[in-house]
Amino acid sequence: MGLKSVFQLAVFSLLSFVSGVYAAFGYTSSGGTYIIDAGSANPLVFSVSQSNCDVRSIKYRGTELQYGSQFTHINSGLGSATVSISQINGSNKYIKVTCVTSTLTHYIVVREGDSSMFLATYITAQPSIGELRWIARLLPDKLPGEHPYGAVSNTQRSTSTVEGSDVFVVDGQTRSKFYSSTRFIDEDSHCVFGGSDLMHVCIMTPQQESSSGGPFFRDINSNNAGASTNLYNYMNSGHVQTEPYRMGLHGPYIMQFSRSGIPSVRNVDVSWFGEVGVTGWIPASGRGRVTGTASGVQNGMEGVVHWFNSAAQYWARTSSNGAFTSPLMKPGTYTMVLYQTEFKIATSSVTVTAGQTRSQNIAGTFNTSRNTLWQIGQYDGQPTGFRNADKFLRMHPSDSRMSSWGPLTYTVGSSPLSDFPMAVFQSVNNPVTIRFNLGSAPGAATLRIATTLSFAGSRPQINVNGWAGPAPSAPAKIDSRGVTRGAYRGHGEVYTVAIPAGRLVAGTNTITISSISGSSGTTFLSPNFIFDAVELFQ
């Protein structure tokens, strides 16, 4: 081959490469869909229905990833929407798809050269289906795996149903999409992946300011359901809902396609998102911060500060010396809460002003000196260390891998913490018995029972050496299954019972803690509550 031919071939190859990377960026209209090309080195091309905003095709590096029988969309599909598209030139080039209904505006944004969909959803009312979510329905033969959850939420090949239509048995193990959850405060990226090319499709959410539930809320993230592998971003749902839904702008959140491993939300910059014109977007200049020092957190526990009002929620971990800095927040007055791990120990309020940093400290007073006769567990807002607390997030209570629920008897001073149940189910292991010795009769005392979640109105009633303690009033109702779906966080009721003098004696004593409720149910759907800690003190 001559020098001229070699030169022409090199130029042609270079131009072809450049064209494949950059010149393809743009969109076309065909057959009732918009076809968007991200113009990325690893090509991402997808189509959006012009009638209802469904994503009907997703091709990454030429491979079709979209499940054909159901599509990728907001909620369970909008049914119909006014769908428009535009190209925007700012610090980069963008394509924006806008989908509008009477109560919702959904955005799909592509940035030139980036194999990602940048998504945002603005609402003025909760969807009629009761859930605000983005669900990508993808092909399981291309993307069978789930990160970081492994098989716990893979329900393909299920042989029976354990509960409702969402907890199944696969290879003798209980599995559910609900077992693919991570606390908001710990969220990084969750992905589905697979193929000889090892593609990852990942969801990342830089902030959940318009969601509900606070820093420790968790919801469904992924599920290989057999017919499709589903990847979610839940923004509002009735799954163990503890506060009203928030309206406004949810997002941006990102669905990224990658061949270079698992991305991290810490590396995501969405400061440019205001350039594309999104309803409800508040730039950094329109926000403020709170800084300060938190004190009163028990040694060895994590401090978390939480801010919330009807419009937004935020949180920050404290440093080793208690210092904290909030994320950039919308202006307004917020309730400010301090937790040790997840147990609330202080509450105050603070007002945030745009463009300003407010300094405000917060101090917990829960860990004051008292004469503790004994304590089971730690006040951390979790059932840490109790029997089956190491398993329930990823399996059903009936799973054969669970240890026996009892009824159990715990002997103070000799029983391991794992001999105390994380939960009392009214028709399974009711009551739990505590035995202990006292060197002398202590007189009057207080028994404190900290709980994390109640189901079906369950609350604890005690019996001390034959003396029946008062029946507490029913807790605030959460209309959702809890522990059977791997959830443990509700309103965190704390019950204190004054034990009269003469009821505790020198020598052997017995306390039983029973679940009481005006409701009924069978096995693990019977009324139940989850323990945080139990303490006898004066």
Buried (B, 14 or more C-beta within 10 A) or exposed (E): EEEEEEEEEEEEEEEEEEEEBBEBBBBEEEEEBBBBBBBBBBBBBBBBBBEBBBBBBBBBBEBBBBBEEBBBBBBEBBEEBEBEBEBEEEEEBBBBBBBBBEEBBBBBBBBBBBBBBBBBBBBEEBBEEEBBBBBBBBBBEBBBBBBEBEBBBBBBEBEEEBBEEBBBBBEEBBBBBBBBBBBBBEBBBBBBBBBEEEBBBBBBBBBBBBBBBBBBBBBBBBBBBBEBBBBBBBBBBEBBBBEEBBBBBBBBBBBBBBBEEBBEBEEBEBEBBBBBBBEBBBEEEEBBBBBBBBBBBBEEBBBBBBBBBEBBBBBBEBEEEBBBEBBBBBBBEBEBBBBBBBBBBBEEEBEBEBEEEBEBBBBBEBBEEEEEBBBBBBBBBBBBBBBBBBBBBBBBBBBEEBEEBBBBBBEBEEBEBBBBBBBBBBBBBBBBBBBBEBEEBBEEBBBBBBBBBBBBBBBBBBBBBEEEBEEBEBBEEBEBBBBBBBBBBBBBBBBEBEBEEEBBBEEEBEBBBBBBBEEEBEBBBBBBBBBBBBBBBE
